[in-house]
Amino acid sequence: MIRKMIMSVCSVSVVLLVAAGSAAAKSAKPAKEDPAKRGEYLVMVGGCNDCHTPMKMTPIGPMPDMERMLSGHPEGQPDPASTLGKNDLVASGPDLTAWKFPFGINYVRNLTPDKTGLGEWTEAQFIKTLRTGRHQGEGRALLPPMPWFNFGGMTDEDLKAIWAYLRSIKPIKNVVPDPKVPPPVLEQFLKNNAAIVDIVINHKAPPAPPPAAAPAPAAAAPAAPAKK
């Protein structure tokens, strides 16, 4: 009898412990990841340092200059001096922050929170820039080689995390020049970027090519001369 009572008490205790553990597991919320920490990870895997951090030559080869991390094309740096051949798409300067195309020269932007970089931007402007391919979401077109459309497809949460990280890094004063690109080319890139938004980000079908022109009618054969 006593043995049965002990077993019953033990069974009830086990049930209560399991129920308590289950309730605690349900009530415990996972620790929320620091947005800036996730943003740091996304900036790393997104290759932002490949362009936005100037490269420098070291004894073991070219390396990103982390003293100027994400500060863009150094102020006063000469333009790429190379002359493009007829089959060349682009040439770059010694630190990979200026890109010379057949249509002009584009310079890598300063992403640090200094006022010469993103210091006077808002989070909304940053996100809209990457969603639309336009400076601050409504200005000039973003230009190659910036792969803005890869970031434009991210979730709002991920873009906000990148923004949080960029606000946390060291501000570096560095005025980057505007692109040396003719206005008609910038206008064309606005159209090009709008098409990229539709095709790459919104997954719309590309526009159909224009119909082929109908072949011209064959010329009539000359009439045979009349017999005399």
Kinemage of the C-alpha trace (Angstrom):
@kinemage 1
@onewidth
@group {chain A} dominant
@subgroup {mainchain}
@vectorlist {calphas} color= white
{ca met a 1} P 0.000 0.000 0.000
{ca ile a 2} L 2.779 2.403 0.987
{ca arg a 3} L 4.665 1.389 -2.171
{ca lys a 4} L 1.669 2.275 -4.346
{ca met a 5} L 1.302 5.629 -2.629
{ca ile a 6} L 4.992 6.427 -3.227
{ca met a 7} L 4.696 5.456 -6.898
{ca ser a 8} L 1.607 7.646 -7.292
{ca val a 9} L 3.367 10.635 -5.731
{ca cys a 10} L 6.387 10.111 -8.005
{ca ser a 11} L 4.183 9.910 -11.085
{ca val a 12} L 2.384 13.120 -10.181
{ca ser a 13} L 5.748 14.845 -9.586
{ca val a 14} L 7.058 13.782 -12.982
{ca val a 15} L 3.906 15.063 -14.702
{ca leu a 16} L 4.164 18.390 -12.883
{ca leu a 17} L 7.861 18.758 -13.751
{ca val a 18} L 7.232 18.017 -17.445
{ca ala a 19} L 4.320 20.470 -17.540
{ca ala a 20} L 6.386 23.149 -15.832
{ca gly a 21} L 9.273 22.593 -18.230
{ca ser a 22} L 6.952 22.792 -21.225
{ca ala a 23} L 5.396 26.033 -19.972
{ca ala a 24} L 8.834 27.543 -19.353
{ca ala a 25} L 9.951 26.597 -22.869
{ca lys a 26} L 6.872 28.266 -24.360
{ca ser a 27} L 7.284 31.427 -22.330
{ca ala a 28} L 11.040 31.772 -23.002
{ca lys a 29} L 11.660 33.973 -26.058
{ca pro a 30} L 14.830 33.543 -28.109
{ca ala a 31} L 17.324 36.355 -27.693
{ca lys a 32} L 16.852 38.903 -30.469
{ca glu a 33} L 19.921 39.314 -32.654
{ca asp a 34} L 21.553 42.727 -32.635
{ca pro a 35} L 20.611 44.303 -36.010
{ca ala a 36} L 24.052 45.909 -36.399
{ca lys a 37} L 25.721 42.538 -35.845
{ca arg a 38} L 23.595 40.939 -38.531
{ca gly a 39} L 24.261 43.929 -40.764
{ca glu a 40} L 27.996 43.412 -40.340
{ca tyr a 41} L 27.560 39.827 -41.523
{ca leu a 42} L 25.465 40.875 -44.539
{ca val a 43} L 27.996 43.556 -45.526
{ca met a 44} L 30.760 40.954 -45.339
{ca val a 45} L 29.041 38.268 -47.427
{ca gly a 46} L 27.659 40.919 -49.789
{ca gly a 47} L 31.204 41.919 -50.762
{ca cys a 48} L 30.744 45.614 -49.922
{ca asn a 49} L 34.423 45.972 -48.992
{ca asp a 50} L 35.452 44.727 -52.434
{ca cys a 51} L 34.582 48.128 -53.926
{ca his a 52} L 33.778 50.573 -51.124
{ca thr a 53} L 37.026 50.006 -49.207
{ca pro a 54} L 40.111 51.218 -51.111
{ca met a 55} L 42.685 48.553 -51.867
{ca lys a 56} L 46.381 49.003 -51.081
{ca met a 57} L 49.419 47.044 -52.190
{ca thr a 58} L 51.169 45.105 -49.437
{ca pro a 59} L 54.178 42.730 -49.422
{ca ile a 60} L 51.737 39.837 -49.859
{ca gly a 61} L 49.618 41.479 -52.530
{ca pro a 62} L 46.608 43.847 -52.694
{ca met a 63} L 44.575 44.069 -49.499
{ca pro a 64} L 41.625 46.234 -48.376
{ca asp a 65} L 42.792 49.297 -46.447
{ca met a 66} L 40.686 48.839 -43.321
{ca glu a 67} L 41.825 52.207 -41.945
{ca arg a 68} L 39.588 53.640 -44.701
{ca met a 69} L 36.908 50.957 -44.446
{ca leu a 70} L 33.878 51.643 -46.657
{ca ser a 71} L 34.941 55.267 -47.249
{ca gly a 72} L 34.832 55.017 -51.044
{ca his a 73} L 37.002 56.644 -53.702
{ca pro a 74} L 39.730 58.698 -51.982
{ca glu a 75} L 39.330 62.436 -52.448
{ca gly a 76} L 41.850 63.774 -54.974
{ca gln a 77} L 42.786 60.354 -56.362
{ca pro a 78} L 43.570 60.573 -60.120
{ca asp a 79} L 41.171 59.025 -62.615
{ca pro a 80} L 42.110 55.729 -64.299
{ca ala a 81} L 44.652 56.555 -66.994
{ca ser a 82} L 44.098 53.516 -69.181
{ca thr a 83} L 42.686 53.896 -72.662
{ca leu a 84} L 39.923 51.406 -73.346
{ca gly a 85} L 40.345 49.188 -76.375
{ca lys a 86} L 37.458 48.448 -78.709
{ca asn a 87} L 36.691 45.189 -76.852
{ca asp a 88} L 37.193 46.566 -73.314
{ca leu a 89} L 34.222 47.223 -71.038
{ca val a 90} L 35.992 48.824 -68.071
{ca ala a 91} L 39.298 49.913 -66.590
{ca ser a 92} L 40.008 50.716 -62.945
{ca gly a 93} L 42.447 52.759 -60.920
{ca pro a 94} L 45.066 51.366 -58.514
{ca asp a 95} L 42.685 50.952 -55.559
{ca leu a 96} L 39.562 49.696 -57.416
{ca thr a 97} L 37.415 52.675 -56.404
{ca ala a 98} L 37.098 54.419 -59.795
{ca trp a 99} L 35.734 52.686 -62.877
{ca lys a 100} L 36.212 53.940 -66.418
{ca phe a 101} L 33.565 52.790 -68.893
{ca pro a 102} L 33.037 53.720 -72.544
{ca phe a 103} L 30.236 56.057 -71.344
{ca gly a 104} L 32.193 57.791 -68.560
{ca ile a 105} L 33.743 57.349 -65.102
{ca asn a 106} L 31.946 56.269 -61.941
{ca tyr a 107} L 33.337 56.596 -58.420
{ca val a 108} L 32.624 54.328 -55.449
{ca arg a 109} L 30.605 56.103 -52.736
{ca asn a 110} L 31.454 56.777 -49.094
{ca leu a 111} L 29.220 54.570 -46.911
{ca thr a 112} L 30.443 55.770 -43.518
{ca pro a 113} L 28.199 57.874 -41.227
{ca asp a 114} L 30.222 61.044 -41.856
{ca lys a 115} L 28.239 63.850 -43.489
{ca thr a 116} L 30.366 63.356 -46.612
{ca gly a 117} L 29.021 59.811 -46.722
{ca leu a 118} L 25.631 58.618 -45.454
{ca gly a 119} L 25.574 60.899 -42.409
{ca glu a 120} L 22.685 63.035 -43.650
{ca trp a 121} L 20.712 60.165 -45.181
{ca thr a 122} L 17.705 58.500 -43.581
{ca glu a 123} L 17.044 54.800 -43.272
{ca ala a 124} L 14.096 55.176 -45.655
{ca gln a 125} L 16.290 56.852 -48.297
{ca phe a 126} L 18.885 54.101 -47.990
{ca ile a 127} L 16.331 51.334 -48.474
{ca lys a 128} L 14.592 53.122 -51.331
{ca thr a 129} L 17.940 53.617 -53.082
{ca leu a 130} L 18.516 49.880 -53.182
{ca arg a 131} L 14.909 49.111 -54.102
{ca thr a 132} L 14.838 51.525 -57.070
{ca gly a 133} L 18.419 51.937 -58.278
{ca arg a 134} L 18.192 55.707 -57.764
{ca his a 135} L 20.253 58.004 -55.530
{ca gln a 136} L 18.301 58.498 -52.270
{ca gly a 137} L 15.403 56.713 -53.965
{ca glu a 138} L 14.460 59.514 -56.351
{ca gly a 139} L 17.659 61.061 -57.754
{ca arg a 140} L 20.046 60.059 -60.509
{ca ala a 141} L 20.497 56.450 -61.550
{ca leu a 142} L 22.975 54.213 -59.730
{ca leu a 143} L 25.673 53.096 -62.142
{ca pro a 144} L 27.801 49.980 -62.690
{ca pro a 145} L 29.576 48.220 -61.123
{ca met a 146} L 27.252 48.672 -58.098
{ca pro a 147} L 25.099 45.491 -57.834
{ca trp a 148} L 22.275 47.401 -56.091
{ca phe a 149} L 19.601 45.005 -57.379
{ca asn a 150} L 21.125 42.118 -55.399
{ca phe a 151} L 20.500 44.106 -52.218
{ca gly a 152} L 17.154 45.436 -53.466
{ca gly a 153} L 15.739 41.927 -53.251
{ca met a 154} L 16.508 41.648 -49.527
{ca thr a 155} L 13.860 41.875 -46.837
{ca asp a 156} L 13.221 45.168 -45.050
{ca glu a 157} L 14.635 43.575 -41.892
{ca asp a 158} L 17.947 42.747 -43.601
{ca leu a 159} L 18.260 46.191 -45.202
{ca lys a 160} L 17.557 47.830 -41.851
{ca ala a 161} L 20.257 45.639 -40.318
{ca ile a 162} L 22.774 46.788 -42.955
{ca trp a 163} L 21.780 50.379 -42.265
{ca ala a 164} L 22.238 49.864 -38.521
{ca tyr a 165} L 25.738 48.496 -39.113
{ca leu a 166} L 26.733 51.331 -41.457
{ca arg a 167} L 25.605 53.829 -38.789
{ca ser a 168} L 27.854 52.106 -36.245
{ca ile a 169} L 31.180 52.184 -38.096
{ca lys a 170} L 33.868 54.866 -37.901
{ca pro a 171} L 32.867 58.049 -39.775
{ca ile a 172} L 35.496 59.039 -42.342
{ca lys a 173} L 35.525 62.460 -43.968
{ca asn a 174} L 35.960 61.839 -47.693
{ca val a 175} L 34.200 63.754 -50.464
{ca val a 176} L 33.604 61.462 -53.433
{ca pro a 177} L 33.087 63.224 -56.791
{ca asp a 178} L 29.916 62.776 -58.797
{ca pro a 179} L 30.122 60.497 -61.835
{ca lys a 180} L 31.634 61.959 -64.992
{ca val a 181} L 28.823 60.700 -67.186
{ca pro a 182} L 26.829 62.709 -69.790
{ca pro a 183} L 23.200 63.513 -68.873
{ca pro a 184} L 21.729 61.457 -71.774
{ca val a 185} L 23.558 58.386 -70.448
{ca leu a 186} L 22.201 58.985 -66.936
{ca glu a 187} L 18.690 59.274 -68.405
{ca gln a 188} L 19.149 55.962 -70.195
{ca phe a 189} L 20.308 54.280 -66.990
{ca leu a 190} L 17.125 55.465 -65.243
{ca lys a 191} L 15.160 53.444 -67.812
{ca asn a 192} L 17.581 50.549 -67.570
{ca asn a 193} L 17.368 50.423 -63.756
{ca ala a 194} L 13.558 50.571 -63.836
{ca ala a 195} L 13.594 47.524 -66.120
{ca ile a 196} L 16.004 45.747 -63.748
{ca val a 197} L 13.609 46.394 -60.841
{ca asp a 198} L 10.799 44.732 -62.786
{ca ile a 199} L 12.819 41.757 -64.023
{ca val a 200} L 15.282 41.010 -61.183
{ca ile a 201} L 13.479 42.219 -58.038
{ca asn a 202} L 9.799 41.870 -58.995
{ca his a 203} L 10.357 38.801 -61.214
{ca lys a 204} L 8.320 40.118 -64.123
{ca ala a 205} L 8.838 38.714 -67.581
{ca pro a 206} L 11.172 40.814 -69.733
{ca pro a 207} L 9.469 42.855 -72.435
{ca ala a 208} L 8.879 41.027 -75.700
{ca pro a 209} L 11.192 42.020 -78.547
{ca pro a 210} L 9.600 44.164 -81.248
{ca pro a 211} L 8.069 42.177 -84.110
{ca ala a 212} L 10.344 41.563 -87.046
{ca ala a 213} L 9.739 43.778 -90.039
{ca ala a 214} L 7.870 42.136 -92.900
{ca pro a 215} L 10.178 41.226 -95.796
{ca ala a 216} L 10.064 43.614 -98.707
{ca pro a 217} L 8.089 42.283 -101.705
{ca ala a 218} L 10.202 40.770 -104.442
{ca ala a 219} L 10.756 42.973 -107.445
{ca ala a 220} L 8.666 42.005 -110.479
{ca ala a 221} L 10.570 40.345 -113.323
{ca pro a 222} L 11.013 42.592 -116.357
{ca ala a 223} L 8.477 41.923 -119.103
{ca ala a 224} L 9.718 39.930 -122.099
{ca pro a 225} L 10.130 42.032 -125.250
{ca ala a 226} L 7.267 41.684 -127.756
{ca lys a 227} L 7.939 39.504 -130.800
{ca lys a 228} L 7.867 41.185 -134.184
